[in-house]
Amino acid sequence: MEEKIFSEWDSFLVNFPNSHILQSTAWGQLKADFGWKVTHVVLPDCGAQLLIKHVQPGIGFAYIPKGPVGVDCQDLWHEIDAVCRRMKCVFVKVEPDTWMGDDNKYGYPFGQLPNNFIQSSHSIQPLRTLIIDITGNEAQILGRMKQKTRYNINLAIKKKVVVKPHTDLSSFYHLMEITGTRDQFGIHSLAYYQRAFDLFHAHDQCQLLLAEYEGTPISAVIVFKFGNRAWYFYGGSSNKYRDKMPNYLLQWEAMRWARSQGCTVYDLWGVPDEDLATLETNFTKNSTGLWGVYRFKRGFGGELKRSEGPWDRIYKPNLYRLYSLWLKFRKEEG
């Protein structure tokens, strides 16, 4: 039955080939394999992949990452409400696939929330990112980068760093463990990364790239693509040979792979949620969290974008208030 559900969603997505990867069948299958209930709500011109998690019997929440998909989605919310209430969800969180300031494709004016939604202070995906234009020839793409980044790419080549496609995730995961410890962030299990790689690689929608120096793995990324977009979701690096600048060459090779797959944009996926002036003023003073990667990512010539949302639609107000208090407590403790 589950295969049929995903097959039907695939048939719907054929009409929307440039949907976000988090609304793809493979992403839904990945989440289903790791504890989420996945369901789809579809109308002729609009649909959504919902991820539902139950924290205990009778208490759950729903999440629509980078959706809905399509146009004229006003009528879709009634169908989503029915699913969420049937699944005993406290609320549904929506992080739409739209940028602030862009034309809104969901049929409501910019800055206006759909009916019965509230603006949420809690996002699951990063709100801001840098989007790199990878159209044109390679010289044009490199020309849009900062001079220091181009220098570091060439330095890695001169230092004999070699980047090649890989299929064994053991080296990648070891580098992720090193990076998580060094930069103090949590990582998924090896089984999670392996399943993500297997699901997307089977359809030529991801590539594991490994950077080596004298045969030793020193940096790795998994880059994903869907439609005309590519994303840098996962990457890790060794504490050794950082002076060889492998991460710069690795990102450049990831962009070259994305171009070979027909992509026109490359999403670096996550920088601090601040405006450009604040980022540029403070990136040399702060190295915590996403600030630690902004200095690196800013050099590739991307455009700073901020997502709309997140929005919450509440079904059980009392439990939602408890959830909000828990979020506030967690933030204060953190």
N, C-alpha and C positions, 0 to 999 in steps of 0.2 A: 504493500500500500504506500509506503514512504517513497519508493522509487517512482511510483505513478505520480505522486504529488509533486516531486521535483521535476519530473518530465513535463508536466503541465506548465509549471513555472518557466521552464526553459522555452517552451513554445511561446509563451507570452513575451519573454525577453527578446525573442527574435525581432520583434517590432521596435525595440528600444536598444540597439546595439551598443550605445555609448552610456548605458547606465553605470552607476558606481559599482565597483567590485564587491562592496559589502552587501549588495542586493543580488549578487550572483548565486546560482544554484550551488556552486562549489563551496562558497562561503557558508551558505546555509547548512550544507552537509557537514562541514567542519564543526560548526557549532552544535549540530545535532549529535555528533560523535562525542562531544565533550559536555553533555549534560543539559543542553537547551532543547526545549520543544520548539519546533519550527513549523509555522503554518503560513499559508499564502491567502491573501484576499485580492480578488481580481475582478475588475470591471472591464468593459471593452477598451477604454483608453487609459486606464490607470490601474495600478496594482501595488501591493506592498508585501515584502517578506518580513514577517514578524518573528522575533526571537522571544520566547517566553521562559522565564526562570521562576520556579517555585522555591522560596526560601524555607517554607514549611507548609504542611497540608492546608489548603484553603487560602494561602497568602502568596501571591506572586506578583511579578511585574512584567510588562511587555516592552519591547524595544524595537524601534524601526531605524536601523542605521543607514543613513544616506538614502532615504526614500521619503515618500513613495516614488514609484517610477511612473512616468507618463505625464499626461496633461488633464486638466479639468477634474481635479481630485476631490472636489467638495463632497460629492456623494459617497466617496470611499469611506469617510470617517464613520458613517452610520454602520457600515459593515464591520469596520474595525472595532467599534464599540461593542457590537454583538459578540465578536470573538473574545474580546478581553473580559467582558462580563461573564461569559460562559466559562472562561478559564480562571475566574476568580482573581483577576488582576487588581491590584491597588491603584495602578496608574499605567499609562503607556508613555514612554519617552520617545520623542521623535527628534532625530538630528538630520534635517533635510539636506539634500544634495544641491544646495544653492549657496552662492556667495553673497555677502552683504554688498548692496550697491548694484548688483546685476539685476536684469529683468527677471521677475519671478515667474516661473513656469507653472505654478500650481493654482493660478487663477485668483489670487488675492493681492492687494496692493503691497508694495515694499514696506516693511516695518509693521505690517498688520498681521497678527496671529490668526490662524484658523479659529472658528468658533469653539468656545469652551476649552481653549488651551491657555496655559500660563507660561510665561518665560521662566525657565529653570536656571538655577545657578550651578547645577551639576551637569557637566558634560562627560561623556564616556570617551569619545574620540577627541583628539586635539582640535581646538577651535580655530587656531591659526596655523598656516603652513606657507611654504614657499613653492610656487608653481613655476617650473622651468619650461620655457618654450624651446622644444627640440626640433622645430622646423628649420628648413634651410640646410646648407651644407655644414660640415663639421667645423670649418674655419669660422663660419658665422656664429655657431653656437659657442665656440670657445671665445670668440670676440665679445660676447655678451657677459662673460665671466670677469671677475676681478683679476687684475694682473697677477697677484700673489697666488691665486688658485691655479691659473694657467702654469705658473712657474712650478708649483708643487706637483702638478700632473707630470710635467716634463722631467722634474727631478726624480720622481719614482721610476720613470722609464730609464733614465740614465743610471740609476742605482741598481738596475737589473731586477726590479720588482716585476713579476710575471702574474698576469690575471688570466684565469681560465675557467670555463664552465666545469661544474662538479655535480655529482649526484649523491655522494656519501655525506650525510649530515653530521657525522661524528665530529669532524674537525670544526665545522660551523658551530656546533653546540658547545664545544670546548671553548671557543672564542667568545661565545655569548656568556658563558659562565664567568670568564675572566672580566668581561666588560661590566656585567651586572654587579660583580663584587667591587670593581674599581669605581664605578660611577653610582653605586648604591641605588639600583633599580631592580625590580623583580622581573623574572623571565618565565616563559612557559616551560613546560616539560619537553624533553626530546621527542616524546610521542606526539605532542601537539605540533611541533615544527615539522616532523616527518609527515604527519597526515596532511598538513597544509601544503607541503611540497608535492606530495603524491597526487592530491586532488587537482591542483592547478597545472602541474608539470605534464600530466597525462593529456592536457588539452593545449600544450604549448603556451600556457598563460603565466608561467613563472620561470625564473632561472636562478640557480645558485651559482654565484661567482666567488671564486677563492683567489686571494692574492698570496703569492708565495715569494719568499726570498731564500735563494739557495736551497730550494726544496722544502723549506719550513713554512707551513701555513701561518700567516700573520694577520690576515684580515679577511672577512667574508660578509657578503650581503645576500639576501634573497629579494629579488625584485619581481613584482607582479604586474600583469597587464590585463586590461579588460576593455574592449572597444579601442578607442584611440588614446586611452590614458594609461600611464604606468605609475606605480607607487613603490617607494622605498619604505617597507614596513620593518624589516628586521636586519640587524647588522651587529657584528662584534669584531673586536680587534685585540691583538696580543699586547702585552706590556713591553715586548721586545721589538726592536727595529722600527719604532715609531718615527725616528728621524728619516726613514726611507719614504715617508709620506704615502703609504699604501692606500689609505682611505680615499685620497683624492683621485688616484688612478682608478680605484675600484668603482667610484661613483661615475666617473667618465665612461668606463666600460659598460656600466649598467645603462647609462643613457644611450650608448651606441647600440646595445642589445634592444632597448625599447624602440629606437628608430627602425631597426631592422624588422621589428614586428608591426610596423605601421603606426606607432604611437606618435602623437604630436605634442604631448605635454608629459612632464615628469614631475610627480608630486613628492616632495621631500618629507612630507607627513610629520609636521609637528615642530613648532617654535613657540616661545612664550606668548601668551595672549596679551600683547601690548602693541601700541601703534608703532609705526616705523621710526618716528623720531625718538621714542623712548627706547626702542631696541638698539638703535645706533648709538645713543648716548650711554647706555648702561652695559652693553655686552662685554666690555673689557673689565667691568667691575664685579660681575656676578657669574659664577660658574656652576650654580646649583640647578638641578632639574633640567628643563629644556634650555635654560640659558647656556648650559655647557656645550650644547651642540649648535647653538645659533651662530657662534663665531665661525664654525666650520661650514655650515649650510649657506650662510649669507654670500659666500664667495662665488657660488655657482650661477649668479645672475638671475635668480628667480624673482617673481613678483609676489609680494606679501598679500595673502588673501585671508579673510575671516569668514567662517561659516555662519549661516543663519542658525537660529536655535541656540541651545536645545529647548524644546517645548514639552511640557507635561500636560496630559489630559487625565484628570483625577476621577476615579470611580468610588473610592472609599476614603472620604476626607479625614476621618479620625486616624486611620492607619498611615495616611500620607503625612499627617502632621508628625507622627512618631518617626517616620522616615526622615523628614526634614530636620528634626532635632538630632537624630543620629548623625546625619551629614555634618551638621554644625559642630557637634561634639568631636567628630573625627577630624575635622579641619583644625579645631582649636588644639587638639592633642598632637596633631602632626606638625 
